Amino acid sequence: MMKRLTLAFTAAAAAFSSPALAADLSFVGNFADGNDVQLFNFVVGAPSTVTLRSWSYAGGVNAQGATIDRGGFDPILALFDGNGFQIGQNDDDQTGTVAADAVTGEQFDVFLQRVLGPGNYTVSIQAYSNFAIGPNLSDGFEGDGSLTDVTGDVRNNNWAFDILGVESATQVGSVPEASTWAMMIMGIGFVGFTMRRKAAQVMSPNVA
């Protein structure tokens, strides 16, 4: 009896101490104009390397195996912690990971890898050069975006974005007018809190 109890306790302890499974998620959409901003909330359950990347400028195959057409606008991103403080941004991949566009020859898709601790995060994608003003998400964005890239090539309004190595992720509504920013930030905080509570009950697709 004691041996069985010991084995049961060991199995239970191992289950509770197992690291959270990481998920790779893909999102697609489009902008109404060059100053739109798309937000995503995601949860990191244990310290891990998180990858944030786009596919829509040059095209390719995303994490879900879907083929993404080239021709999308030149994307940029900003990364914020659970308090809305900006902790990273990316304008064009600097690692040589993303493909070059077949027309312009430019590698303008974003690619950012960061080791992140457990918690809630928000990432935004925008068209160049609608950068986050910072240092907080509530400070908004510059409003200088364009669907025409710096080479003068007129692009379409599509985006495709992967969030890799996280516990879960949710697409949030586009950024509203400045007068409603306070309500938006409150909503983001609530969604992040809800995601964290439900993370153990509902896992995202394509679990690795």
SERO-4910 file (N, C-alpha, C, O; in steps of 0.05 Angstrom, whole numbers):
BEGIN
 pado doro    nc1    nc2    nc3   cac1   cac2   cac3    cc1    cc2    cc3    oc1    oc2    oc3
  Met    A     17    -24      0      0      0      0     17     25      0     12     44    -15
  Met    A     38     26     17     55     49     19     70     54     -8     73     77    -16
  Lys    A     78     31    -21     92     34    -47     73     46    -68     82     63    -83
  Arg    A     48     38    -68     29     48    -87     24     78    -82     21     93   -101
  Leu    A     22     85    -57     18    114    -50     41    131    -59     38    153    -69
  Thr    A     66    120    -55     90    134    -63     90    138    -93     97    160   -103
  Leu    A     83    117   -108     83    119   -137     62    139   -147     67    155   -165
  Ala    A     39    139   -134     18    158   -141     26    186   -136     21    204   -152
  Phe    A     39    191   -113     48    218   -106     69    227   -126     69    250   -134
  Thr    A     88    209   -133    109    216   -152     97    224   -179    106    243   -192
  Ala    A     77    209   -189     65    214   -214     50    241   -214     52    257   -233
  Ala    A     36    246   -192     22    272   -189     41    295   -189     36    316   -201
  Ala    A     63    292   -174     83    314   -172     95    319   -200    100    342   -207
  Ala    A    100    298   -215    112    302   -241     92    316   -260    101    333   -276
  Ala    A     67    310   -257     46    323   -274     45    352   -268     43    369   -287
  Phe    A     46    360   -243     43    388   -235     69    403   -242     68    428   -245
  Ser    A     92    390   -243    117    404   -248    124    405   -277    144    418   -284
  Ser    A    108    392   -295    115    392   -323    112    420   -335     94    434   -327
  Pro    A    130    427   -353    128    454   -365    104    457   -382     95    437   -393
  Ala    A     94    481   -385     71    486   -403     79    480   -432    101    487   -440
  Leu    A     60    468   -446     65    462   -474     65    487   -491     50    506   -485
  Ala    A     83    488   -510     85    512   -527     68    508   -552     68    486   -563
  Ala    A     55    528   -561     39    527   -585     49    547   -606     60    568   -599
  Asp    A     45    540   -632     52    557   -654     26    565   -668     11    548   -676
  Leu    A     21    591   -669     -5    601   -680     -1    620   -703     19    635   -704
  Ser    A    -19    619   -722    -18    635   -746    -44    652   -749    -65    642   -743
  Phe    A    -40    677   -757    -63    695   -761    -60    709   -788    -38    715   -797
  Val    A    -83    714   -801    -83    729   -826   -105    750   -825   -125    746   -811
  Gly    A   -102    771   -840   -122    792   -841   -114    814   -860    -96    810   -876
  Asn    A   -128    837   -859   -121    859   -876   -127    885   -863   -143    886   -844
  Phe    A   -115    906   -872   -119    933   -862   -137    949   -880   -138    945   -904
  Ala    A   -152    968   -868   -168    986   -884   -151   1008   -896   -156   1017   -919
  Asp    A   -130   1016   -881   -111   1036   -892    -84   1033   -878    -81   1016   -860
  Gly    A    -65   1049   -885    -37   1045   -876    -33   1052   -846    -12   1047   -836
  Asn    A    -53   1064   -833    -49   1071   -805    -64   1053   -786    -66   1058   -762
  Asp    A    -76   1031   -796    -88   1011   -779    -66    998   -762    -43    997   -769
  Val    A    -74    988   -738    -56    973   -721    -72    948   -712    -94    950   -703
  Gln    A    -59    925   -714    -71    900   -704    -57    891   -679    -32    888   -679
  Leu    A    -72    885   -658    -61    876   -633    -66    847   -628    -87    836   -637
  Phe    A    -48    834   -614    -51    806   -605    -43    805   -576    -22    816   -568
  Asn    A    -58    790   -559    -50    783   -532    -39    755   -533    -51    737   -546
  Phe    A    -17    749   -519     -9    722   -516      2    716   -488     10    735   -474
  Val    A      1    691   -481      9    682   -454     34    664   -456     35    646   -473
  Val    A     54    669   -440     77    652   -437     75    638   -410     74    651   -390
  Gly    A     74    611   -411     70    596   -387     95    590   -371     94    587   -347
  Ala    A    117    588   -385    143    582   -373    165    597   -390    160    602   -413
  Pro    A    188    603   -378    208    617   -394    214    602   -420    219    578   -420
  Ser    A    212    617   -442    216    604   -468    223    625   -489    220    649   -485
  Thr    A    234    615   -512    240    632   -534    215    635   -551    204    616   -562
  Val    A    206    660   -554    182    666   -569    191    679   -595    208    697   -596
  Thr    A    179    670   -617    185    681   -643    160    695   -655    138    684   -655
  Leu    A    164    719   -664    143    735   -677    153    742   -705    174    754   -709
  Arg    A    137    734   -725    146    738   -753    122    741   -771    100    731   -766
  Ser    A    127    756   -793    106    759   -814    114    744   -839    137    737   -843
  Trp    A     94    740   -856     98    726   -881     88    741   -906     94    734   -928
  Ser    A     73    762   -901     57    774   -922     72    792   -942     63    797   -964
  Tyr    A     96    802   -935    111    818   -954    122    801   -977    117    807  -1000
  Ala    A    137    781   -970    150    764   -990    135    738   -996    140    725  -1016
  Gly    A    116    731   -978    102    705   -981    117    682   -970    140    685   -962
  Gly    A    104    659   -968    116    635   -957     95    617   -946     71    619   -951
  Val    A    104    598   -929     86    579   -916     87    584   -886    108    582   -874
  Asn    A     64    590   -874     64    597   -845     64    572   -827     66    550   -837
  Ala    A     63    576   -801     65    554   -782     43    534   -784     46    511   -775
  Gln    A     20    542   -795     -2    524   -798     -2    509   -825    -20    494   -831
  Gly    A     19    514   -841     21    501   -867      6    514   -889      4    503   -911
  Ala    A     -4    538   -885    -19    553   -906      1    569   -923     19    582   -912
  Thr    A     -3    569   -949     13    585   -967      4    614   -967    -20    619   -972
  Ile    A     22    632   -961     15    661   -960     26    674   -985     50    672   -991
  Asp    A      9    688  -1000     18    702  -1024     35    726  -1017     32    739   -996
  Arg    A     54    732  -1034     71    756  -1031     54    781  -1038     31    778  -1049
  Gly    A     65    804  -1033     52    829  -1042     40    846  -1020     31    868  -1025
  Gly    A     41    837   -995     31    852   -972     48    876   -966     71    878   -975
  Phe    A     37    895   -950     52    919   -942     77    912   -925     80    890   -915
  Asp    A     95    931   -922    119    928   -906    111    930   -877    104    952   -867
  Pro    A    112    908   -861    102    908   -834    124    916   -814    148    912   -819
  Ile    A    116    926   -791    133    930   -768    118    920   -744     94    917   -745
  Leu    A    132    915   -722    118    906   -698    129    919   -673    151    930   -673
  Ala    A    113    919   -652    121    928   -626    112    908   -605     90    897   -608
  Leu    A    128    903   -585    123    883   -564    120    897   -537    137    914   -530
  Phe    A    100    889   -522     94    902   -496     90    880   -475     80    859   -481
  Asp    A     99    887   -450     94    868   -428     66    870   -417     50    886   -428
  Gly    A     60    855   -396     33    855   -385     24    882   -373      0    886   -369
  Asn    A     43    900   -368     36    926   -358     34    947   -380     30    971   -375
  Gly    A     37    938   -405     35    956   -428     61    971   -434     61    990   -450
  Phe    A     84    963   -421    109    976   -426    123    964   -450    124    939   -453
  Gln    A    133    980   -469    145    970   -493    172    958   -487    189    970   -474
  Ile    A    176    932   -495    200    918   -490    215    909   -515    236    896   -514
  Gly    A    204    916   -538    217    908   -563    202    919   -587    179    925   -586
  Gln    A    216    920   -609    204    927   -635    221    916   -657    244    909   -653
  Asn    A    210    914   -681    225    904   -704    215    917   -730    191    918   -735
  Asp    A    234    927   -745    228    938   -772    247    924   -791    270    932   -794
  Asp    A    238    903   -804    253    886   -822    271    867   -807    285    874   -787
  Asp    A    271    842   -816    288    821   -804    317    828   -808    326    836   -830
  Gln    A    333    825   -787    362    830   -788    378    804   -786    402    805   -784
  Thr    A    364    781   -787    378    756   -783    382    740   -809    396    720   -810
  Gly    A    370    750   -831    371    735   -856    352    712   -857    354    695   -875
  Thr    A    333    711   -839    314    688   -838    292    691   -859    285    671   -871
  Val    A    281    715   -862    258    718   -880    267    718   -909    290    724   -916
  Ala    A    248    712   -927    254    711   -956    253    739   -968    242    758   -956
  Ala    A    266    742   -991    266    767  -1006    241    767  -1024    234    747  -1035
  Asp    A    228    790  -1026    205    792  -1044    213    789  -1073    235    798  -1081
  Ala    A    197    775  -1088    203    768  -1116    204    793  -1134    217    792  -1155
  Val    A    190    814  -1127    189    838  -1143    210    859  -1135    225    868  -1151
  Thr    A    210    865  -1109    228    887  -1099    256    877  -1092    275    892  -1091
  Gly    A    258    850  -1085    283    839  -1076    289    846  -1047    310    839  -1037
  Glu    A    270    859  -1033    274    868  -1005    264    847   -985    245    832   -990
  Gln    A    278    845   -962    270    827   -940    257    844   -919    269    850   -898
  Phe    A    233    852   -924    219    871   -906    200    858   -886    188    872   -870
  Asp    A    197    831   -887    181    818   -866    194    821   -839    219    822   -838
  Val    A    178    822   -818    190    824   -791    197    796   -780    185    776   -787
  Phe    A    217    796   -762    225    772   -749    238    780   -723    259    793   -723
  Leu    A    226    772   -700    237    779   -674    235    755   -656    214    743   -652
  Gln    A    258    748   -644    259    726   -624    268    738   -598    288    752   -596
  Arg    A    253    731   -577    260    740   -550    255    717   -530    236    703   -532
  Val    A    273    715   -510    268    697   -487    250    712   -468    258    733   -457
  Leu    A    226    702   -463    207    716   -446    200    699   -422    198    674   -424
  Gly    A    196    712   -399    188    698   -375    157    694   -375    143    705   -392
  Pro    A    147    679   -356    118    674   -354    103    700   -351    112    718   -337
  Gly    A     80    702   -364     64    726   -362     48    732   -386     47    716   -405
  Asn    A     34    754   -386     17    763   -408     33    784   -424     46    801   -413
  Tyr    A     30    783   -450     43    802   -468     24    811   -490      4    798   -496
  Thr    A     31    834   -503     16    844   -526     36    850   -547     57    863   -542
  Val    A     29    842   -572     46    850   -595     28    864   -615      5    856   -619
  Ser    A     38    884   -628     23    898   -649     38    896   -676     62    894   -677
  Ile    A     22    896   -697     34    898   -724     22    922   -738     -2    927   -736
  Gln    A     39    936   -751     32    961   -765     46    962   -792     64    946   -798
  Ala    A     37    980   -809     51    985   -834     73   1006   -829     69   1025   -814
  Tyr    A     96   1002   -842    118   1022   -840    108   1049   -850     95   1049   -871
  Ser    A    112   1072   -836    128   1075   -813    111   1085   -789    116   1105   -776
  Asn    A     89   1070   -784     71   1076   -762     81   1063   -736     69   1045   -726
  Phe    A    104   1074   -727    117   1063   -703    101   1069   -678     87   1089   -676
  Ala    A    104   1051   -658     94   1057   -631    109   1080   -619    133   1082   -621
  Ile    A     94   1099   -607    106   1123   -596    123   1115   -571    145   1125   -567
  Gly    A    111   1097   -554    125   1088   -530    128   1110   -509    123   1134   -515
  Pro    A    136   1104   -485    145   1077   -477    122   1058   -470    127   1035   -463
  Asn    A     97   1067   -471     74   1051   -464     55   1047   -487     53   1064   -504
  Leu    A     41   1024   -487     21   1019   -508      0   1041   -508    -10   1048   -530
  Ser    A     -6   1052   -485    -27   1073   -484    -18   1099   -497    -35   1116   -501
  Asp    A      8   1102   -504     17   1126   -517      9   1126   -547     11   1147   -560
  Gly    A      1   1103   -557     -9   1102   -584     13   1099   -605     35   1090   -599
  Phe    A      6   1106   -630     24   1102   -653     26   1128   -669      9   1146   -667
  Glu    A     47   1130   -685     54   1155   -698     35   1163   -721     32   1187   -726
  Gly    A     22   1144   -733      3   1150   -755     16   1157   -781      5   1172   -797
  Asp    A     40   1147   -786     55   1152   -811     57   1128   -829     75   1127   -846
  Gly    A     38   1109   -827     39   1085   -842     31   1089   -871     17   1108   -878
  Ser    A     39   1070   -888     32   1071   -916     32   1043   -928     47   1026   -919
  Leu    A     15   1039   -948     14   1013   -962     33   1013   -985     35    993  -1000
  Thr    A     47   1035   -990     69   1036  -1010     96   1035   -995    100   1051   -977
  Asp    A    113   1016  -1003    138   1013   -988    159   1034   -996    153   1050  -1014
  Val    A    182   1034   -984    202   1055   -988    214   1053  -1016    227   1072  -1025
  Thr    A    211   1031  -1030    221   1029  -1058    201   1041  -1078    208   1044  -1101
  Gly    A    178   1049  -1068    157   1061  -1085    138   1040  -1096    121   1046  -1112
  Asp    A    141   1015  -1087    123    993  -1097     97    994  -1082     97    994  -1057
  Val    A     75    996  -1096     48    996  -1084     41    968  -1076     39    950  -1093
  Arg    A     36    964  -1050     30    937  -1039      1    934  -1034    -14    954  -1034
  Asn    A     -8    910  -1028    -36    906  -1020    -38    909   -989    -19    913   -976
  Asn    A    -63    906   -979    -68    911   -951    -68    886   -933    -77    887   -910
  Asn    A    -58    864   -943    -58    839   -928    -35    836   -909    -12    845   -915
  Trp    A    -40    823   -886    -19    815   -868    -22    786   -860    -44    775   -860
  Ala    A      0    773   -854      1    745   -843     22    744   -822     45    752   -826
  Phe    A     15    734   -798     32    737   -775     31    712   -758     10    701   -753
  Asp    A     55    702   -750     58    679   -733     68    687   -705     84    705   -703
  Ile    A     57    674   -685     66    676   -657     73    648   -648     56    631   -646
  Leu    A     99    643   -644    109    616   -640    121    613   -612    134    631   -601
  Gly    A    116    590   -600    128    583   -574    114    595   -550    126    601   -530
  Val    A     87    599   -552     72    611   -530     51    591   -521     46    570   -534
  Glu    A     39    597   -498     18    579   -487     -8    583   -502    -22    564   -508
  Ser    A    -15    608   -508    -40    614   -523    -37    643   -534    -21    658   -524
  Ala    A    -54    649   -553    -54    676   -565    -81    683   -575    -96    665   -585
  Thr    A    -89    708   -574   -115    717   -583   -112    743   -599    -98    761   -591
  Gln    A   -125    744   -622   -126    769   -637   -145    788   -625   -168    781   -618
  Val    A   -137    813   -621   -153    834   -608   -162    853   -630   -150    854   -652
  Gly    A   -183    868   -625   -193    887   -645   -172    907   -652   -153    913   -637
  Ser    A   -175    919   -676   -157    940   -686   -157    964   -667   -176    968   -652
  Val    A   -135    979   -667   -133   1002   -650   -154   1023   -656   -157   1030   -680
  Pro    A   -168   1033   -636   -189   1053   -641   -178   1082   -642   -154   1086   -641
  Glu    A   -196   1101   -643   -188   1129   -642   -175   1135   -615   -180   1121   -595
  Ala    A   -158   1156   -614   -144   1163   -590   -162   1167   -566   -154   1161   -543
  Ser    A   -186   1177   -570   -204   1183   -548   -214   1159   -533   -224   1161   -511
  Thr    A   -211   1135   -546   -221   1111   -533   -198   1093   -524   -202   1069   -518
  Trp    A   -173   1103   -523   -150   1087   -516   -153   1075   -488   -146   1052   -483
  Ala    A   -163   1091   -469   -165   1081   -441   -182   1056   -440   -175   1036   -426
  Met    A   -205   1056   -454   -223   1033   -454   -209   1009   -468   -212    986   -459
  Met    A   -193   1014   -488   -179    993   -502   -159    979   -484   -157    955   -483
  Ile    A   -143    995   -469   -123    984   -451   -136    967   -429   -126    946   -422
  Met    A   -159    977   -419   -173    961   -398   -182    935   -410   -181    914   -397
  Gly    A   -192    935   -435   -201    911   -448   -178    891   -452   -182    867   -448
  Ile    A   -155    901   -460   -132    884   -464   -124    870   -438   -118    846   -438
  Gly    A   -124    885   -416   -117    874   -390   -136    852   -382   -128    832   -371
  Phe    A   -162    857   -387   -182    837   -380   -179    811   -396   -181    789   -385
  Val    A   -174    814   -423   -171    791   -440   -147    775   -431   -148    751   -430
  Gly    A   -124    789   -425   -100    775   -416   -105    760   -391    -95    737   -388
  Phe    A   -119    772   -372   -125    758   -346   -142    733   -351   -137    712   -340
  Thr    A   -162    736   -369   -180    714   -375   -165    691   -388   -169    668   -382
  Met    A   -147    698   -407   -131    678   -421   -114    663   -402   -112    638   -404
  Arg    A   -102    677   -382    -84    663   -363   -100    643   -346    -90    622   -340
  Arg    A   -125    650   -339   -141    632   -322   -150    608   -337   -152    586   -326
  Lys    A   -155    611   -363   -166    589   -379   -144    573   -393   -150    553   -406
  Ala    A   -119    581   -390    -97    568   -405    -95    539   -400    -89    523   -418
  Ala    A   -100    530   -375    -99    502   -368   -122    486   -378   -121    461   -379
  Gln    A   -144    500   -386   -168    486   -394   -170    483   -425   -179    463   -435
  Val    A   -160    504   -439   -163    505   -468   -136    510   -480   -124    530   -475
  Met    A   -126    491   -496   -101    494   -510   -105    503   -538   -125    495   -550
  Ser    A    -88    519   -549    -89    528   -576    -82    505   -595    -70    485   -586
  Pro    A    -88    508   -622    -82    487   -641    -52    485   -646    -36    502   -639
  Asn    A    -44    462   -660    -17    458   -668      2    458   -644     23    471   -644
  Val    A     -6    442   -623     11    440   -599     35    423   -604     33    401   -615
  Ala    A     59    433   -597     84    419   -601     92    405   -575    112    391   -574
***
